[in-house]
Amino acid sequence: MIINKSDKDSVQKTAEVLKKGGICILPTDTVYGFSGLVATKKLLPQSSTDAEIRKIKGRSETKPLICLIAKPQDLALYTNDVIPQHLLAKWPGALTIIVHTKEETPLAEQAKLPTIAFRCPGDQWIRQVIEEVGGPIYSTSVNRSGQSVLEEEGAIVEEFEKEVDLIVNDGDKKGALPSTLVSLENGQVKIIRQGSVKIN
Protein backbone atom coordinates (compact mmCIF):
# COMPACT_ATOMS: atom_id res chain seq x y z
CA MET A 1 0.00 0.00 0.00
CA ILE A 2 1.21 3.50 -0.85
CA ILE A 3 -0.23 6.66 0.74
CA ASN A 4 0.82 10.28 1.00
CA LYS A 5 1.93 11.87 4.24
CA SER A 6 -0.39 14.78 3.45
CA ASP A 7 -3.48 12.52 3.49
CA LYS A 8 -5.79 13.40 6.38
CA ASP A 9 -5.83 9.82 7.68
CA SER A 10 -2.15 9.02 7.06
CA VAL A 11 -1.27 8.89 10.78
CA GLN A 12 -4.09 6.47 11.54
CA LYS A 13 -3.40 4.24 8.52
CA THR A 14 0.29 4.07 9.34
CA ALA A 15 -0.38 3.28 12.99
CA GLU A 16 -2.78 0.49 12.03
CA VAL A 17 -0.15 -1.22 9.89
CA LEU A 18 2.52 -0.89 12.57
CA LYS A 19 0.25 -2.22 15.33
CA LYS A 20 -0.37 -5.34 13.24
CA GLY A 21 3.37 -5.97 13.02
CA GLY A 22 3.75 -4.59 9.50
CA ILE A 23 6.90 -3.09 8.00
CA CYS A 24 6.66 0.48 6.69
CA ILE A 25 8.86 2.95 4.86
CA LEU A 26 8.28 6.31 6.49
CA PRO A 27 9.56 9.85 5.95
CA THR A 28 11.45 11.37 8.87
CA ASP A 29 13.17 14.68 9.52
CA THR A 30 16.29 13.17 7.92
CA VAL A 31 15.98 10.39 5.32
CA TYR A 32 13.28 7.82 4.64
CA GLY A 33 13.45 4.91 7.04
CA PHE A 34 12.30 1.31 7.38
CA SER A 35 10.10 1.14 10.46
CA GLY A 36 8.36 -1.50 12.54
CA LEU A 37 6.84 -1.47 16.00
CA VAL A 38 9.40 -2.25 18.70
CA ALA A 39 8.35 -5.28 20.74
CA THR A 40 7.31 -4.45 24.30
CA LYS A 41 5.74 -6.50 27.04
CA LYS A 42 2.35 -5.02 26.07
CA LEU A 43 2.71 -4.39 22.33
CA LEU A 44 3.63 -7.26 19.99
CA PRO A 45 5.65 -9.14 22.65
CA GLN A 46 6.65 -11.78 20.09
CA SER A 47 7.40 -9.29 17.31
CA SER A 48 10.25 -9.92 14.92
CA THR A 49 9.96 -6.66 12.98
CA ASP A 50 13.67 -5.91 13.46
CA ALA A 51 14.55 -9.28 11.90
CA GLU A 52 12.17 -8.57 9.01
CA ILE A 53 13.81 -5.20 8.37
CA ARG A 54 17.28 -6.79 8.40
CA LYS A 55 16.06 -9.44 5.96
CA ILE A 56 14.79 -6.80 3.54
CA LYS A 57 17.99 -4.78 3.77
CA GLY A 58 20.17 -7.86 3.63
CA ARG A 59 21.96 -6.88 6.82
CA SER A 60 24.10 -9.67 8.26
CA GLU A 61 25.36 -7.73 11.27
CA THR A 62 23.63 -7.78 14.63
CA LYS A 63 23.91 -4.05 15.33
CA PRO A 64 20.66 -2.88 17.01
CA LEU A 65 18.29 -0.59 15.11
CA ILE A 66 17.51 2.93 16.31
CA CYS A 67 14.30 3.33 18.32
CA LEU A 68 12.19 6.44 17.72
CA ILE A 69 10.18 7.86 20.64
CA ALA A 70 7.33 10.36 20.68
CA LYS A 71 8.68 12.79 23.29
CA PRO A 72 11.98 13.35 25.12
CA GLN A 73 10.63 12.38 28.53
CA ASP A 74 9.80 8.88 27.24
CA LEU A 75 13.51 8.09 27.37
CA ALA A 76 13.28 7.69 31.15
CA LEU A 77 11.18 4.54 30.59
CA TYR A 78 14.17 2.76 29.08
CA THR A 79 17.30 4.07 30.81
CA ASN A 80 18.52 5.43 34.13
CA ASP A 81 21.28 7.42 32.43
CA VAL A 82 21.31 11.14 33.19
CA ILE A 83 21.22 12.89 29.81
CA PRO A 84 23.18 16.17 29.64
CA GLN A 85 20.87 19.14 29.15
CA HIS A 86 22.71 20.33 26.04
CA LEU A 87 21.80 17.04 24.37
CA LEU A 88 18.16 17.06 25.47
CA ALA A 89 17.92 20.60 24.11
CA LYS A 90 18.43 19.10 20.62
CA TRP A 91 15.26 17.02 20.92
CA PRO A 92 12.97 16.76 19.07
CA GLY A 93 15.56 16.68 16.31
CA ALA A 94 18.07 14.69 14.29
CA LEU A 95 20.14 13.48 17.22
CA THR A 96 20.44 9.81 18.21
CA ILE A 97 21.63 9.03 21.74
CA ILE A 98 22.96 5.61 22.78
CA VAL A 99 22.09 4.95 26.42
CA HIS A 100 22.50 2.09 28.86
CA THR A 101 19.50 -0.20 29.11
CA LYS A 102 17.33 0.06 32.20
CA GLU A 103 17.15 -3.24 34.06
CA GLU A 104 13.35 -3.26 34.01
CA THR A 105 12.87 -1.85 30.51
CA PRO A 106 9.46 -2.53 28.94
CA LEU A 107 11.20 -3.34 25.65
CA ALA A 108 10.93 -7.08 25.15
CA GLU A 109 13.64 -7.85 22.58
CA GLN A 110 16.04 -5.18 23.81
CA ALA A 111 15.97 -6.20 27.49
CA LYS A 112 19.16 -8.27 27.12
CA LEU A 113 21.10 -5.54 25.32
CA PRO A 114 23.51 -3.37 27.34
CA THR A 115 22.73 -0.26 25.30
CA ILE A 116 19.96 1.05 23.03
CA ALA A 117 19.97 3.95 20.55
CA PHE A 118 17.05 6.38 20.82
CA ARG A 119 15.91 9.42 18.86
CA CYS A 120 13.01 11.81 19.30
CA PRO A 121 12.54 12.94 15.68
CA GLY A 122 11.95 16.55 14.72
CA ASP A 123 9.09 15.65 12.39
CA GLN A 124 5.73 16.14 14.12
CA TRP A 125 3.92 13.70 11.84
CA ILE A 126 6.08 10.72 12.78
CA ARG A 127 5.88 11.65 16.47
CA GLN A 128 2.07 11.52 16.12
CA VAL A 129 2.38 8.06 14.58
CA ILE A 130 4.50 6.88 17.53
CA GLU A 131 1.96 8.33 19.98
CA GLU A 132 -0.84 6.55 18.12
CA VAL A 133 0.83 3.13 18.27
CA GLY A 134 1.66 3.58 21.94
CA GLY A 135 5.33 2.66 21.86
CA PRO A 136 8.64 3.24 20.08
CA ILE A 137 9.24 2.26 16.46
CA TYR A 138 12.42 1.17 14.71
CA SER A 139 14.06 3.31 12.07
CA THR A 140 16.94 2.57 9.72
CA SER A 141 17.82 4.02 6.33
CA VAL A 142 16.13 2.73 3.17
CA ASN A 143 18.73 0.89 1.14
CA ARG A 144 20.18 -2.54 0.55
CA SER A 145 23.11 -3.31 2.80
CA GLY A 146 26.30 -1.82 1.38
CA GLN A 147 24.45 0.39 -1.11
CA SER A 148 23.64 4.09 -1.07
CA VAL A 149 20.64 5.41 0.83
CA LEU A 150 17.66 5.94 -1.51
CA GLU A 151 16.59 9.60 -1.58
CA GLU A 152 13.89 9.64 -4.29
CA GLU A 153 10.42 8.33 -3.53
CA GLY A 154 10.10 6.85 -7.04
CA ALA A 155 13.26 4.77 -6.55
CA ILE A 156 12.07 3.64 -3.12
CA VAL A 157 8.73 2.47 -4.48
CA GLU A 158 10.38 0.67 -7.41
CA GLU A 159 12.89 -1.13 -5.17
CA PHE A 160 10.83 -2.02 -2.11
CA GLU A 161 7.07 -1.79 -2.82
CA LYS A 162 6.67 -5.57 -2.95
CA GLU A 163 8.68 -6.18 0.24
CA VAL A 164 6.96 -3.86 2.72
CA ASP A 165 3.38 -3.40 3.88
CA LEU A 166 3.21 0.39 3.53
CA ILE A 167 5.13 3.25 1.93
CA VAL A 168 4.31 6.83 2.96
CA ASN A 169 5.36 9.32 0.29
CA ASP A 170 6.61 12.78 1.22
CA GLY A 171 8.65 13.86 -1.77
CA ASP A 172 12.34 13.33 -2.43
CA LYS A 173 14.92 13.74 0.34
CA LYS A 174 17.93 14.65 -1.78
CA GLY A 175 21.00 15.67 0.15
CA ALA A 176 19.45 14.94 3.55
CA LEU A 177 21.99 14.19 6.25
CA PRO A 178 21.54 11.31 8.72
CA SER A 179 21.10 11.98 12.41
CA THR A 180 24.09 12.78 14.58
CA LEU A 181 24.97 9.74 16.72
CA VAL A 182 26.43 10.03 20.22
CA SER A 183 26.97 7.69 23.16
CA LEU A 184 27.22 8.26 26.89
CA GLU A 185 30.10 6.71 28.82
CA ASN A 186 30.71 7.61 32.45
CA GLY A 187 28.82 10.85 31.96
CA GLN A 188 30.93 11.81 28.94
CA VAL A 189 29.49 12.39 25.48
CA LYS A 190 31.26 10.61 22.62
CA ILE A 191 30.44 11.62 19.05
CA ILE A 192 30.20 8.51 16.88
CA ARG A 193 28.76 10.11 13.74
CA GLN A 194 28.48 13.82 13.04
CA GLY A 195 25.23 14.35 11.12
CA SER A 196 22.84 17.24 10.64
CA VAL A 197 22.85 18.29 14.32
CA LYS A 198 26.12 19.84 15.47
CA ILE A 199 27.47 18.63 18.81
CA ASN A 200 30.57 20.23 20.26
C-alpha positions in Angstrom: 0.0 0.0 0.0 1.2 3.5 -0.8 -0.2 6.7 0.7 0.8 10.3 1.0 1.9 11.9 4.2 -0.4 14.8 3.4 -3.5 12.5 3.5 -5.8 13.4 6.4 -5.8 9.8 7.7 -2.1 9.0 7.1 -1.3 8.9 10.8 -4.1 6.5 11.5 -3.4 4.2 8.5 0.3 4.1 9.3 -0.4 3.3 13.0 -2.8 0.5 12.0 -0.2 -1.2 9.9 2.5 -0.9 12.6 0.2 -2.2 15.3 -0.4 -5.3 13.2 3.4 -6.0 13.0 3.8 -4.6 9.5 6.9 -3.1 8.0 6.7 0.5 6.7 8.9 2.9 4.9 8.3 6.3 6.5 9.6 9.9 5.9 11.5 11.4 8.9 13.2 14.7 9.5 16.3 13.2 7.9 16.0 10.4 5.3 13.3 7.8 4.6 13.4 4.9 7.0 12.3 1.3 7.4 10.1 1.1 10.5 8.4 -1.5 12.5 6.8 -1.5 16.0 9.4 -2.2 18.7 8.4 -5.3 20.7 7.3 -4.4 24.3 5.7 -6.5 27.0 2.4 -5.0 26.1 2.7 -4.4 22.3 3.6 -7.3 20.0 5.6 -9.1 22.6 6.7 -11.8 20.1 7.4 -9.3 17.3 10.3 -9.9 14.9 10.0 -6.7 13.0 13.7 -5.9 13.5 14.6 -9.3 11.9 12.2 -8.6 9.0 13.8 -5.2 8.4 17.3 -6.8 8.4 16.1 -9.4 6.0 14.8 -6.8 3.5 18.0 -4.8 3.8 20.2 -7.9 3.6 22.0 -6.9 6.8 24.1 -9.7 8.3 25.4 -7.7 11.3 23.6 -7.8 14.6 23.9 -4.0 15.3 20.7 -2.9 17.0 18.3 -0.6 15.1 17.5 2.9 16.3 14.3 3.3 18.3 12.2 6.4 17.7 10.2 7.9 20.6 7.3 10.4 20.7 8.7 12.8 23.3 12.0 13.4 25.1 10.6 12.4 28.5 9.8 8.9 27.2 13.5 8.1 27.4 13.3 7.7 31.2 11.2 4.5 30.6 14.2 2.8 29.1 17.3 4.1 30.8 18.5 5.4 34.1 21.3 7.4 32.4 21.3 11.1 33.2 21.2 12.9 29.8 23.2 16.2 29.6 20.9 19.1 29.1 22.7 20.3 26.0 21.8 17.0 24.4 18.2 17.1 25.5 17.9 20.6 24.1 18.4 19.1 20.6 15.3 17.0 20.9 13.0 16.8 19.1 15.6 16.7 16.3 18.1 14.7 14.3 20.1 13.5 17.2 20.4 9.8 18.2 21.6 9.0 21.7 23.0 5.6 22.8 22.1 4.9 26.4 22.5 2.1 28.9 19.5 -0.2 29.1 17.3 0.1 32.2 17.1 -3.2 34.1 13.4 -3.3 34.0 12.9 -1.9 30.5 9.5 -2.5 28.9 11.2 -3.3 25.7 10.9 -7.1 25.1 13.6 -7.9 22.6 16.0 -5.2 23.8 16.0 -6.2 27.5 19.2 -8.3 27.1 21.1 -5.5 25.3 23.5 -3.4 27.3 22.7 -0.3 25.3 20.0 1.1 23.0 20.0 3.9 20.5 17.1 6.4 20.8 15.9 9.4 18.9 13.0 11.8 19.3 12.5 12.9 15.7 11.9 16.5 14.7 9.1 15.6 12.4 5.7 16.1 14.1 3.9 13.7 11.8 6.1 10.7 12.8 5.9 11.7 16.5 2.1 11.5 16.1 2.4 8.1 14.6 4.5 6.9 17.5 2.0 8.3 20.0 -0.8 6.5 18.1 0.8 3.1 18.3 1.7 3.6 21.9 5.3 2.7 21.9 8.6 3.2 20.1 9.2 2.3 16.5 12.4 1.2 14.7 14.1 3.3 12.1 16.9 2.6 9.7 17.8 4.0 6.3 16.1 2.7 3.2 18.7 0.9 1.1 20.2 -2.5 0.5 23.1 -3.3 2.8 26.3 -1.8 1.4 24.5 0.4 -1.1 23.6 4.1 -1.1 20.6 5.4 0.8 17.7 5.9 -1.5 16.6 9.6 -1.6 13.9 9.6 -4.3 10.4 8.3 -3.5 10.1 6.8 -7.0 13.3 4.8 -6.6 12.1 3.6 -3.1 8.7 2.5 -4.5 10.4 0.7 -7.4 12.9 -1.1 -5.2 10.8 -2.0 -2.1 7.1 -1.8 -2.8 6.7 -5.6 -2.9 8.7 -6.2 0.2 7.0 -3.9 2.7 3.4 -3.4 3.9 3.2 0.4 3.5 5.1 3.3 1.9 4.3 6.8 3.0 5.4 9.3 0.3 6.6 12.8 1.2 8.7 13.9 -1.8 12.3 13.3 -2.4 14.9 13.7 0.3 17.9 14.7 -1.8 21.0 15.7 0.2 19.4 14.9 3.6 22.0 14.2 6.3 21.5 11.3 8.7 21.1 12.0 12.4 24.1 12.8 14.6 25.0 9.7 16.7 26.4 10.0 20.2 27.0 7.7 23.2 27.2 8.3 26.9 30.1 6.7 28.8 30.7 7.6 32.5 28.8 10.9 32.0 30.9 11.8 28.9 29.5 12.4 25.5 31.3 10.6 22.6 30.4 11.6 19.1 30.2 8.5 16.9 28.8 10.1 13.7 28.5 13.8 13.0 25.2 14.4 11.1 22.8 17.2 10.6 22.8 18.3 14.3 26.1 19.8 15.5 27.5 18.6 18.8 30.6 20.2 20.3 
